Structures are given as structure tokens and as C-alpha cells.
């Protein structure tokens, strides 16, 4: 599946951003970055193709980011910067020759930093929440709207935080954190948020709260940002949101609907395809029963249509008119991947096989795979978005490859020495919202201490041995609370910090599974 899609892109569409699989040609969508190539490079690593990875690694070093074009701040960050950072951190594993100062330096890191610098002016707003569009030469376009969606303002910490930890410059992480905190400060008295916000006034302009469309990756980055950068406040925020979502948006049978962010009143009985990421997030939070209930509910829709429409009216049991398409989205597959990793539920493998068979039978063309214009009659569209290569296929593959290095839990950990001391690589990975994996241990390679004022509660991986890293990984995956208490009590002297770490506290309470 991957190579049919990837080879078709190279043959018919490169250097354009995306492939049009029905007309067998390419076109630019998000900034003319050869986006599908950048988005796909770490999928090559996932498949173990070091030869093609090395070739693409060299090609994308020449990416032109100096053109006079307007680009999406959100999409450029998650797809391009995320792809560059992931490829940079995977380079050594893929047998690319790196210099002695890697991962603190490198050509793709330099490019990611340069591109992040292009995006930073978008954060110069009254709230710190960024504009949605930036010109790569001139900055924020004249007349650019002050309205952005919640996800568009709160999906930067993984990429910007990674840049800060690798370069030692805190400005990127601080900008991303400021935006996250600004959105949190605008929550209602019942701890719900709106869908779109004015970045200058901080007023909500769309009052419906959802778990998906317009909001999804904001929630995702609270959880993953808390884990990746040891910011406990972000997990506290997410826990409050979870309570409010359960109270006001759940229908009691696994589905979540739209609700007014101020009153908590349910407003629309709609399911959006982006909601399908939520069982995966619940899995990361250790809420496995709830994740399973919601995932099973969502899969009934896949079984009904052989894919998942963009919007579905739960009351009418019908696709929303005009939103019947399936653009090869990964969210449902992503949740299956997380839950299958966390449980022994073989039904999840059959769900993944359902999805594979559907895509093969309904979306495959002679020039790749195409979106569906309508899931009811499987009418074809003419687009293969880059996330099909970056996310959809990667998550599908990982479901069936139980021993992939991306499932690392410390067993592959290797010590790496830098000017800042030593760190441990391959201890585990956190994916950005475009499925670009970030090596957790790499973030301790280049800076000797955290620099954000809220990061004092930090577990110093540098002070641990490889065996201690493995031990912590087993702690984080252990779901037996009584055994977990006993293990921590017995082995607590292994740790070098004076109090329970953030990661330990949440694993102790059964809240984190990673």
C-alpha cells in the first residue's frame, strides 16, 4: 500500500505537494514544500527503508522557504517542521552520517529552526494565540483575520518545544506554552471552550465545544506536551476538560456531541470524523474501558459505509449533506493503534483489517489512492493528501508490526554522549498530530536543565542508567495498581530526585499509559 502510493507520488506528482490519483498529476496545496515527500520520510524509517530515507534526507535539505507565499501556520508546523524534526532525530538510526554534535545540530534541524523563525511573528498578538496565516517573506499578511480555531492556536508545543530543547533557545517553547495557557484562561465556568477565538480580544466567535473538529489537537498537545516536556499543569488542564466533556458532551453510549461552551447544553447531535482521535487520547490517559467503548461505537460507522464520513447526524442516522466524503483520514486507525498496543483485544486487529480492505477495494487507483467524495456510493474524489503517507499507512503498519522500534519501551535504549553530558536514545517516542515521532530521550541531549519556570518538577533521565530507564518504562505500562505501589516502594531508591516525579505520580494514579 505504502509503496504504491509513494511511488505514484514520485512518478506523477513530485515536486508538487500532493498527488491527484485520478488524473495522475500533482499540485501544490500547503505552500509548495514537496509536502508529501517531507511528510513521508519518517514512514520510510518506520518501514526500515534506510536507503530511500537517506536519499530523501538529502533532497529535503534543499527545501526553499524563502518564497513570497502565504502558508498555513498550523499545517506548516505539524507537517513540515514536524517532518523535518522527526527525520533529523531518526537520521542516525537510519545510518545517515551525522556529525559529532548531533542531535543538537544538523541540516534538517537548521531548516526546522529557520522555518519556525518564519512562523514566530504570527504569535505576536494580544493573547499570544497565533494568526492562522504567515507570508514566508513579509510576515503576517495585511488584513489577515483575527479569528482562528482552537486547534490552530494550540498545536505547537511538540514541535516548538523540541526545537527549544535541541537548540537551548527557550523562545519557541515559551511561545507555544503562552498560546496554550491563553486558551485555557478563556475556558468557561464549566471548563469548556469554544471552537474559534479572536486572537486579539480573546473572545470566542464559535460557541460550540467539540472533541474533534477545530479543537482536537489542542487536547492532544496538552497530554503529549505534559509527557514530553514534563509540564504537570498541562495534564491538570486536560483532566478538567475530561470531566467537563464527560458531564456535558457524552451521550452515555460512547458518542460525544456538540455542546455550548458556556451553558453545557447539547447543541448538535453530530459526529465528526476528527472525533475518532479521542479513543486514542483516552488510551494515553489510561482510560481503557472508555476508550474501547467509544472506539467500538465509531467502528460501527466504518462497517456501515466501508469508511468514515466527515460529518454524521446521530439523530437522523445519516451523513450530513455536503460532508459525506472520506479524505483517507487516519484518526480512527490511530486510536486502534494506541488501544491495540495497550490491550490484548484481538478484535482491534480485525478492525484494522477492515480498514485496510476498505481502502484497498474502494480507494486504490492506478496512480495511488484517492479520497472518496461520498461514502454512500463510494464516488471517487481526486486527492491523496500527504497525511495518507504520513499517518494513515504508518498507523496501519504499526498495528501489525508489534516489534517496530517505534513501540520502544526502553529495551532499545542506547547511551549517547554530547557536550551537555549523556542521554539515552530510543527510550520511547511521542507522535505529533501528523504522526511524526519524536524520540523522548533526545530532548535531554542538548540542554543540561529545563528553562521554563513551570518545569521544576522534572525527572532527570541523564542521571539514570539504561536499566533504570527500562524500569521506568515498565512502571509506566503497568496497569495493576497494587503491584505498581509495591514496585515503586521497593525500587524508589533507584531514582535520583527528591520526590515522586510527574510521570510516576500519574502512572501511580493509573492516569498515564505510554
C-alpha positions, 0 to 999 in steps of 0.5 A: 500500500505504502509503496504504491502510493509513494511511488505514484507520488514520485512518478506523477506528482513530485515536486508538487505537494500532493498527488491527484490519483485520478488524473495522475498529476500533482499540485501544490496545496500547503505552500509548495514544500514537496509536502508529501515527500517531507511528510513521508520520510519518517514512514520510510524509517518506520518501514526500515527503508534506510536507503530511500530515507537517506536519499530523501534526507538529502533532497529535503535539505534543499527545501526553499522557504524563502518564497513570497507565499502565504502558508498555513501556520498550523499545517506548516508546523505539524507537517513540515517542521514536524517532518523535518524534526522527526527525520533529523532525530531518526537520521542516525538510526537510519545510518545517515552520517551525522556529525559529532554534535548531533542531535543538537545540530544538523541540516534538517534541524537548521531548516526546522529552526529557520522555518519556525523563525518564519512562523514566530511573528504570527504569535505576536498578538494580544493573547499570544494565540497565533494568526492562522496565516504567515507570508514566508517573506513579509510576515503576517499578511495585511488584513489577515483575520483575527479569528482562528480555531482552537486547534490552530492556536494550540498545536505547537508545543511538540514541535516548538518545544523540541526545537527549544530543547535541541537548540537551548533557545527557550523562545519557541517553547515559551511561545507555544506554552503562552498560546496554550495557557491563553486558551485555557484562561478563556475556558468557561465556568464549566471548563469548556471552550469554544471552537474559534477565538479572536486572537486579539480580544480573546473572545470566542466567535464559535460557541460550540465545544467539540472533541474533534473538529477545530479543537482536537489537537489542542487536547492532544498537545496538552497530554503529549506536551505534559509527557514530553516536556514534563509540564504537570499543569498541562495534564491538570488542564486536560483532566478538567476538560475530561470531566467537563466533556464527560458531564456535558458532551457524552451521550452515555453510549460512547458518542460525544456531541456538540455542546455550548461552551458556556451553558453545557447544553447539547447543541448538535447531535453530530459526529465528526470524523476528527472525533475518532482521535479521542479513543486514542487520547483516552488510551494515553490517559489510561482510560481503557474501558472508555476508550474501547467503548467509544472506539467500538461505537465509531467502528460501527460507522466504518462497517456501515459505509466501508469508511468514515464520513466527515460529518454524521447526524446521530439523530437522523442516522445519516451523513450530513449533506455536503460532508459525506466524503472520506479524505483517507483520514487516519484518526480512527486507525490511530486510536486502534493503534494506541488501544491495540498496543495497550490491550490484548483485544484481538478484535482491534486487529480485525478492525484494522483489517477492515480498514485496510480492505476498505481502502484497498477495494474502494480507494486504490487507483492506478496512480495511488489512492484517492479520497472518496467524495461520498461514502454512500456510493463510494464516488471517487474524489481526486486527492491523496493528501500527504497525511495518507503517507504520513499517518494513515499507512504508518498507523496501519503498519504499526498495528501489525508490526508489534516489534517496530522500534517505534513501540520502544519501551526502553529495551532499545535504549542506547547511551549517547554522549554530547557536550551537555553530558549523556542521554539515552536514545530510543527510550520511547517516542511521542507522535505529533498530530501528523504522526511524526515521532519524536524520540523522548530521550533526545530532548535531554541531549542538548540542554543540561536543565529545563528553562521554563519556570513551570518545569521544576518538577522534572525527572532527570533521565541523564542521571539514570542508567539504561536499566533504570530507564527500562524500569521506568518504562515498565512502571509506566505500562503497568496497569495493576495498581497494587503491584505498581505501589509495591514496585515503586516502594521497593525500587524508589531508591533507584531514582535520583530526585527528591520526590515522586516525579510527574510521570510516576505520580500519574502512572501511580494514579493509573492516569498515564499509559505510554 
